[in-house]
Amino acid sequence: MVLALFKLLGCLPLGVLHAIGGASGLLVYVCSRRYRHRLRDNLAQAGFDVNAMAMPAAREAGKQALETAWIWLRSPEHLQRAVQWADEAVLKRALDDGRAVMILTPHLGCFEAIAQAYAVRPEARARPMTALFRIPRKVILRPLVEGTRAKENLKLAPADVTGVRLLLRALKRREVVGILPDQVPTRGDGVWVPFFGKPAYTMTLPARLAHSANAIALVLGAERCGSRFRIHVDPLAEPLSGDAERDAASINRGIEKMILRFPVQYLWGYNRYKAPESSKHKPGRATNRAADSA
C-alpha cells in the first residue's frame, strides 16, 4: 500500500506535487502549534524576518516532503534534464584532485536530488557515491527506501557501525561519500557548537572521516527552481584540523553560508537545537571552547 502510494506520487508531474506539497505544508503550519512555534523560533534565531518568511518556508517544507518520490523514481535521462550544476567547476576541481570527496548536504531545498544527480554524472562510473542514511524505524518502509533510493553508482550505508565501515572503505578507495551533516546525533557522537549563533548538538562523524582520509569536504545545496533544481557547491572555507569542536563549528559555518543562498528552502521546522540524552557536555561550555579555538 505504502509502495503503491509512493509510486503514484512519483508518477505525478513535479508541478502538481509541489502544489499539493505547498498546500500541505501550510496546513501543517496552521494546525500544529508546536511545529509553527519551532519554525518561527528558528527563523528568528537566524536573524530573518519571521512574518515574511514563515509561511513561505512552511510551503517549501511541504514541497520537499512530496518531491522525494519524484526524485527517487526518475530515469537517469529525466533527472539529468531536471538538474543544473550551478558551481560545476568547484565539483570538478575536487574530483580532479584525486583525493576522496566528502559531500555534505544539509536539509536545504531538494537535498535528496544531490546524490541522485551525482550518480548520473560521468565521473560516478569510476568514483561512485556511498551515502549514509538512517534506517526507517517502521520495517514496512525499509524496502521502499533501500529499493528506490539506491541506484547504479549510488550505494547506501546504514547509520550504524556497518555503515561507517562502508564509508571508510569508500574513502580509502578515493571515492565520494555523502552525509547529512545537520542531523542531530543520537548516540553521543556530537559536540555543542554554534549554529546561527545558538549552541546546537552537532555530529563529529563527517569531519572525523574526512580528516582521517585527507578528503576534500564540500557543502552542497539543491535549490528548487520551479520544475528544475540548481545544485550549488561550496568548499569549506577552512581546512579540517582534526579538532572535533573546531571542525564541527567550521562545517556549521559552511552550512550557514549555503543556507543564506536560498534561506526560505531550509527545513526551519526541524528541531535542530534539541539536546539528546546522550549529549555529555553543556552547550555553554562547548560553545566557549569552540570560540576560543577558532
N, C-alpha and C positions, 0 to 999 in steps of 0.2 A: 504493500500500500504506500509506504513512505517512498520507496524507489520509484513507483509509478508516478506519484505526485511530483517528485524531483525531476523526472524525465519530462513530464508535462510542462513544468515551468521552464525547463531548458529549451523546449521547442518554441516557446513564445518569442516574438520579436523583442529585442532588448528595450526598445522604447516603451513597449507595453509593460514589461517587467519593472522598468523604472517608474512608470506612472503608478502602478499598483504598490510598489515598494515605498514610494514617496508618500502616498496617502496612508499606508500602514504605519510608517514612521511617525507621521503627525498624530495618528490615532493613539499610538503608544505614549507619545509625549503628553497628550492631553489627559489620558486615562491613568497613567502611572505617576503618582506624586513623587515617589522615590526616584524614579528614572529622571523625571523632569528637574528635580532639585539637583541631582548629581550632575546632569548635563550643564545646567546653568552655573553651578558652583565651579566646575572645571573650566568653563569658558571664562568666568570672572577671574579665576586664579591665573590664567594665561594672559590676562590683560585685554580681552576682547570686549566689544560692545555686546553684552548679553542679549538685550532686547532685539538687536538687529540680526544676531547670528543663531539664536537658539532654535527657532523653528526651521530655518533652512538646514541646520546641522542635523536635526531630527529627520528631515526628509532624506538627506543624503545617507544617513544610517539605515533607513528603510530600503533604499535602493541597493545598498551593499548587501543586505541580508538576502535579497532575492536574485541578484545578478550572478551569485556564485554558481547556481545551476547552469546558467547560460555559458559561463566561462568553462566549467569542467566538461561540458558536453560538446564543445565546439571542435570542428575538424581543424587540423593544423593550418590549412589554407585559409579558412574563415577567420581564425584567430590572428593570423599574420595581417590580414586586411583591416582588422579592428584595432590594431595596436600600432602606435607610433613611438619610436625611441627618441625622446627629445634631447638626451645627452649621450647619444650613442658613442661618441668619441671617447668619453670617460670610461665607459664599459670596455671598449675595445683596447684602450691602453692597459687597463688592468688585466685583461685576458692575454694580451700580447706579452706582458711582463714575464709570464711563465710560472709565477707562483700560484698557489691556491688562492681562491677568491671567496670571501665571506660576504654574502648578500643579506643585508638587514632590512626587513620590510615591516615597518610599524603598521598599526591599524589605521591606515590612511588611504582614502579612495578605494579603488578596487584592488586591494593588495593581493587577492587570490590570482589576479591576472599575471602577476610578475613571474612566478615560477613557470606557469603555463606558457607565457610568451618567450621566456628564455629557452624552454625546451624545444621550440620550433626554430630557433636560430641555428645557422650552420655550425657555429662553434660548439654547440651542445652535443654534436655527434662524437667529438673527441673528448669533450670535457662536460659530461652530464652533470646535472644538479642533484644533490641529495638534500631534501627539505625536511626539517624537523616538524612534527605535527603531534598534537595531543590526541590520544585515542579517545573517541567518544565514550562517555560513561554508559550510554544505552547501547547494549550489544547489537540491537537491530540496526543501528546506524553505521556500525563499523564496516560492513561490506560496501555500503554506499560510499563512504569516504575513501576507502582504500581502492575500490574498484573504479571510481570515476576520476579521482584526483591524480593518481599515478598515471604516467604516460611514458612513451618512449623518450629516453634521455632525461626523465624525471623520476627519481626514486624517493620513496618516503621512509623516514626514520622516526619511529615512535619516541615520544618524550620520556624515555626511561634509559636505564643503563645500556641496553642493547642499541638504542638509537644513537646514544653518544658515541658508542664504538663505531657505528656505521659512519658517523660524521668524521671521526678521527681518521678512518681508513680513506674516506674520500679526500680529506685534506692532504694526507700523505701521498695520494696519487696526483696531487695538484689539480684537483677538480674544483667544482663550485658547490658550496653549501648555502642553504637558506634558512634563516631563523627569524621569527617574530620577536624582536628584542624588547618590546614594551609590554609583554605579558608579565603579570606578577608571579614570581616563582613561589612554589608551594612547599618546597622541601628544604628550606634554609639556604638555598643556593642563590643568595642575593645580598645586596648592601643597600643602605639608605643614602641616596644621593639626590640632588635637586632635579626636578622636572618642572619646568616653568616656575621656578622659584620656590617650590614646595618639596620637602623630602618625599621621595617615592621609593618603595622597595623594588630594586632593580636587579635583574638577573646578571650574574657574572659569567655564565657559560659562554656567550658569544665571544667576549674579549679573551677569555682563557684559551678557548680553542684557536682563535685567530692568532694570538700571540705565540702559542706553542708551535704552530705550523708556519710562522712567519707569513701568514696570509694577508692579502690586501682586503681591507674592510670597506664596503660601500653601503651607503644608505639609499634605498630606492623607494619611490612612491609612484603609484599609478593613478593619475588624475582622470577623473570621469569627465569626458567632454562630449556631451550628447550621446551618440551611439558609438563613440570611439574612446580609446584610452591612451593617454600620453604618459609614458614612463620617464620619470626624472631620475637622474643618477648623481649622487654627491659622494665624493671621497670624504673620509673623516678628516677634519682639519688638523688633528694631532696624531702622531704615531702611537700605537698601543705600547704601553710601558711595562706591563706585567703587574702593575699595582691594581688590585681589584677595584678599589673605590675611584681612583683616578680614571681608569679606563671606562668604568660604568658611567661616570659623570661625562666623559668625552662622548660616549655613544648617545647619551641623553641629549647632549647639545646638538649632535648631528641629527637626531630625530626632530628636535625643535626646529632646526633650520629647514628641514624638509617640510614639516607641517606648515610653516609660515608661507610656503609657496602657494598652497591652496587650503587654508585652515578650516574652511567650512566642511571639508570632507573627512576630517579626523573623527574617530568614534569618541566624542566627548562624553557620551553616556557610560563609557567603560569605567569601572571602578579602579582607576589607576593608582589611587593613593591608599588602598586598603592595606591593612597590616596583618599578614598571615600569622597564625600562631607559631609557626616555625621560625619567624624572624627573631634574631638573637640580640639585635642592638636597637637602642632607642634612636629615633630619627634625628634628634638634635645632635647627638654625639657623632654619628656617622657623617652627617652633613658638614659639621665643623671640620672634621678630619679631611674630608674631600676638599673643602675650600682651602685648607692650609696647604694641601699638596698640589693644588692647581697652579 
